[in-house]
Amino acid sequence: MKALKNIFTGNLVIASSTILILSGCSSPAITEPTLIPTTQTIPEAATNRPTSSASAEPQAIAFEVCSHLPDWQRPSLDVQTAELSNNPRYGSGIQNEPLSSLFEQFWHGSAIAFTTYGLSARMEPTYLSGAWTAIVEMEQCYGGAKPDALNQGQLAELWLMGHVVQDFQWSGDRYEVTLEPTSTGLQVIQFERLETDDTLPIVGLAPNGTEIPVVRGDW
């Protein structure tokens, strides 16, 4: 689906003069972006790349909460199904592969990771997860140099649904993000990358240590 990346250029990118607004979608209340204090800078490139030594001490990861909608909830399954059925991109094809498997993955996912920025490439994560109800509110995450920093491998991004970050660190050769469950909410965080891997090495953990799957890829 990489070929789809440029379809929606001009909707959310900061250079655009058009804001995508979906009819029929309510706009949840949104808090101002919150910057977690750090000596690292965003979105400048990281200068101290960690080694892959499993014996290295865990390193705290600074992150920015660029969008937080504490009252957000996924739409009901009926509303979601109607939205996808009326969308020419999906229609009845949502019942067939590969869309049916993608729908299951995103609809039930609690964490979705991104290492690039391209609106067409984010269509499936956005619509199949139910995050289409928050497109306008999430736009504030892509001002200034953020899109370029994502595409150049300097930043990564994580969408959290029904969870918030409790702890975030680099441990050995991967990011470990501890996620606290919440009854509602959509949180978007961005963080400076400390590696150059093709696939983001990240794992989600519940406070008790149980792994929470992170959906990641280049759709």
Secondary structure as a PSIPRED ss2 file (coil, helix, strand):
# PSIPRED VFORMAT (PSIPRED V4.0)

   1 M C   1.000  0.000  0.000
   2 K H   0.000  1.000  0.000
   3 A H   0.000  1.000  0.000
   4 L H   0.000  1.000  0.000
   5 K C   1.000  0.000  0.000
   6 N C   1.000  0.000  0.000
   7 I C   1.000  0.000  0.000
   8 F C   1.000  0.000  0.000
   9 T C   1.000  0.000  0.000
  10 G C   1.000  0.000  0.000
  11 N C   1.000  0.000  0.000
  12 L C   1.000  0.000  0.000
  13 V C   1.000  0.000  0.000
  14 I C   1.000  0.000  0.000
  15 A C   1.000  0.000  0.000
  16 S C   1.000  0.000  0.000
  17 S C   1.000  0.000  0.000
  18 T C   1.000  0.000  0.000
  19 I C   1.000  0.000  0.000
  20 L C   1.000  0.000  0.000
  21 I C   1.000  0.000  0.000
  22 L C   1.000  0.000  0.000
  23 S C   1.000  0.000  0.000
  24 G C   1.000  0.000  0.000
  25 C C   1.000  0.000  0.000
  26 S C   1.000  0.000  0.000
  27 S C   1.000  0.000  0.000
  28 P C   1.000  0.000  0.000
  29 A C   1.000  0.000  0.000
  30 I C   1.000  0.000  0.000
  31 T E   0.000  0.000  1.000
  32 E C   1.000  0.000  0.000
  33 P C   1.000  0.000  0.000
  34 T E   0.000  0.000  1.000
  35 L E   0.000  0.000  1.000
  36 I C   1.000  0.000  0.000
  37 P C   1.000  0.000  0.000
  38 T C   1.000  0.000  0.000
  39 T C   1.000  0.000  0.000
  40 Q C   1.000  0.000  0.000
  41 T C   1.000  0.000  0.000
  42 I C   1.000  0.000  0.000
  43 P C   1.000  0.000  0.000
  44 E C   1.000  0.000  0.000
  45 A C   1.000  0.000  0.000
  46 A C   1.000  0.000  0.000
  47 T C   1.000  0.000  0.000
  48 N C   1.000  0.000  0.000
  49 R C   1.000  0.000  0.000
  50 P C   1.000  0.000  0.000
  51 T C   1.000  0.000  0.000
  52 S C   1.000  0.000  0.000
  53 S C   1.000  0.000  0.000
  54 A C   1.000  0.000  0.000
  55 S C   1.000  0.000  0.000
  56 A C   1.000  0.000  0.000
  57 E C   1.000  0.000  0.000
  58 P C   1.000  0.000  0.000
  59 Q E   0.000  0.000  1.000
  60 A E   0.000  0.000  1.000
  61 I C   1.000  0.000  0.000
  62 A C   1.000  0.000  0.000
  63 F E   0.000  0.000  1.000
  64 E E   0.000  0.000  1.000
  65 V E   0.000  0.000  1.000
  66 C E   0.000  0.000  1.000
  67 S E   0.000  0.000  1.000
  68 H E   0.000  0.000  1.000
  69 L E   0.000  0.000  1.000
  70 P C   1.000  0.000  0.000
  71 D C   1.000  0.000  0.000
  72 W C   1.000  0.000  0.000
  73 Q C   1.000  0.000  0.000
  74 R C   1.000  0.000  0.000
  75 P C   1.000  0.000  0.000
  76 S C   1.000  0.000  0.000
  77 L H   0.000  1.000  0.000
  78 D H   0.000  1.000  0.000
  79 V H   0.000  1.000  0.000
  80 Q H   0.000  1.000  0.000
  81 T H   0.000  1.000  0.000
  82 A H   0.000  1.000  0.000
  83 E H   0.000  1.000  0.000
  84 L H   0.000  1.000  0.000
  85 S H   0.000  1.000  0.000
  86 N C   1.000  0.000  0.000
  87 N C   1.000  0.000  0.000
  88 P C   1.000  0.000  0.000
  89 R C   1.000  0.000  0.000
  90 Y C   1.000  0.000  0.000
  91 G H   0.000  1.000  0.000
  92 S H   0.000  1.000  0.000
  93 G H   0.000  1.000  0.000
  94 I H   0.000  1.000  0.000
  95 Q H   0.000  1.000  0.000
  96 N C   1.000  0.000  0.000
  97 E C   1.000  0.000  0.000
  98 P C   1.000  0.000  0.000
  99 L H   0.000  1.000  0.000
 100 S H   0.000  1.000  0.000
 101 S H   0.000  1.000  0.000
 102 L H   0.000  1.000  0.000
 103 F H   0.000  1.000  0.000
 104 E H   0.000  1.000  0.000
 105 Q H   0.000  1.000  0.000
 106 F H   0.000  1.000  0.000
 107 W H   0.000  1.000  0.000
 108 H C   1.000  0.000  0.000
 109 G C   1.000  0.000  0.000
 110 S C   1.000  0.000  0.000
 111 A E   0.000  0.000  1.000
 112 I E   0.000  0.000  1.000
 113 A E   0.000  0.000  1.000
 114 F E   0.000  0.000  1.000
 115 T C   1.000  0.000  0.000
 116 T C   1.000  0.000  0.000
 117 Y C   1.000  0.000  0.000
 118 G C   1.000  0.000  0.000
 119 L C   1.000  0.000  0.000
 120 S H   0.000  1.000  0.000
 121 A H   0.000  1.000  0.000
 122 R H   0.000  1.000  0.000
 123 M H   0.000  1.000  0.000
 124 E H   0.000  1.000  0.000
 125 P H   0.000  1.000  0.000
 126 T H   0.000  1.000  0.000
 127 Y H   0.000  1.000  0.000
 128 L H   0.000  1.000  0.000
 129 S H   0.000  1.000  0.000
 130 G C   1.000  0.000  0.000
 131 A H   0.000  1.000  0.000
 132 W H   0.000  1.000  0.000
 133 T H   0.000  1.000  0.000
 134 A H   0.000  1.000  0.000
 135 I H   0.000  1.000  0.000
 136 V H   0.000  1.000  0.000
 137 E H   0.000  1.000  0.000
 138 M H   0.000  1.000  0.000
 139 E H   0.000  1.000  0.000
 140 Q H   0.000  1.000  0.000
 141 C H   0.000  1.000  0.000
 142 Y H   0.000  1.000  0.000
 143 G C   1.000  0.000  0.000
 144 G C   1.000  0.000  0.000
 145 A C   1.000  0.000  0.000
 146 K H   0.000  1.000  0.000
 147 P H   0.000  1.000  0.000
 148 D H   0.000  1.000  0.000
 149 A H   0.000  1.000  0.000
 150 L H   0.000  1.000  0.000
 151 N H   0.000  1.000  0.000
 152 Q C   1.000  0.000  0.000
 153 G C   1.000  0.000  0.000
 154 Q C   1.000  0.000  0.000
 155 L E   0.000  0.000  1.000
 156 A E   0.000  0.000  1.000
 157 E E   0.000  0.000  1.000
 158 L E   0.000  0.000  1.000
 159 W E   0.000  0.000  1.000
 160 L E   0.000  0.000  1.000
 161 M E   0.000  0.000  1.000
 162 G E   0.000  0.000  1.000
 163 H E   0.000  0.000  1.000
 164 V E   0.000  0.000  1.000
 165 V E   0.000  0.000  1.000
 166 Q E   0.000  0.000  1.000
 167 D E   0.000  0.000  1.000
 168 F E   0.000  0.000  1.000
 169 Q E   0.000  0.000  1.000
 170 W E   0.000  0.000  1.000
 171 S E   0.000  0.000  1.000
 172 G C   1.000  0.000  0.000
 173 D C   1.000  0.000  0.000
 174 R E   0.000  0.000  1.000
 175 Y E   0.000  0.000  1.000
 176 E E   0.000  0.000  1.000
 177 V E   0.000  0.000  1.000
 178 T E   0.000  0.000  1.000
 179 L E   0.000  0.000  1.000
 180 E E   0.000  0.000  1.000
 181 P E   0.000  0.000  1.000
 182 T E   0.000  0.000  1.000
 183 S E   0.000  0.000  1.000
 184 T E   0.000  0.000  1.000
 185 G E   0.000  0.000  1.000
 186 L E   0.000  0.000  1.000
 187 Q E   0.000  0.000  1.000
 188 V E   0.000  0.000  1.000
 189 I E   0.000  0.000  1.000
 190 Q E   0.000  0.000  1.000
 191 F E   0.000  0.000  1.000
 192 E E   0.000  0.000  1.000
 193 R C   1.000  0.000  0.000
 194 L C   1.000  0.000  0.000
 195 E C   1.000  0.000  0.000
 196 T C   1.000  0.000  0.000
 197 D C   1.000  0.000  0.000
 198 D C   1.000  0.000  0.000
 199 T C   1.000  0.000  0.000
 200 L C   1.000  0.000  0.000
 201 P C   1.000  0.000  0.000
 202 I E   0.000  0.000  1.000
 203 V E   0.000  0.000  1.000
 204 G E   0.000  0.000  1.000
 205 L E   0.000  0.000  1.000
 206 A C   1.000  0.000  0.000
 207 P C   1.000  0.000  0.000
 208 N C   1.000  0.000  0.000
 209 G C   1.000  0.000  0.000
 210 T C   1.000  0.000  0.000
 211 E E   0.000  0.000  1.000
 212 I E   0.000  0.000  1.000
 213 P C   1.000  0.000  0.000
 214 V C   1.000  0.000  0.000
 215 V E   0.000  0.000  1.000
 216 R E   0.000  0.000  1.000
 217 G C   1.000  0.000  0.000
 218 D C   1.000  0.000  0.000
 219 W C   1.000  0.000  0.000
